[in-house]
Amino acid sequence: MELTEKVAGEDPECDSGDCANVFKTDRPGIIAVQGYVTDHPTPKGEAVVTIPERVLKEAARALGW
């Protein structure tokens, strides 16, 4: 899967300046989320991440939802 466009992000509380982002992908109807890893157990190949609510709202607006 290829990330094709960042639609939201740049959490000001991120130490590296490039975290908590939402991306469009080359797969129709699929978005990718970059966030902060949690300790919640998940199936192999999956992860639960958290992102600030404002980043999710920004992504929804940018995607026209």
Summary of the structure (lengths in Angstrom):
residues: 65
radius of gyration: 12.2
end to end distance: 22.6
largest distance: 32.0
contacts: 143
relative contact order: 0.26
helix: 15%
strand: 29%
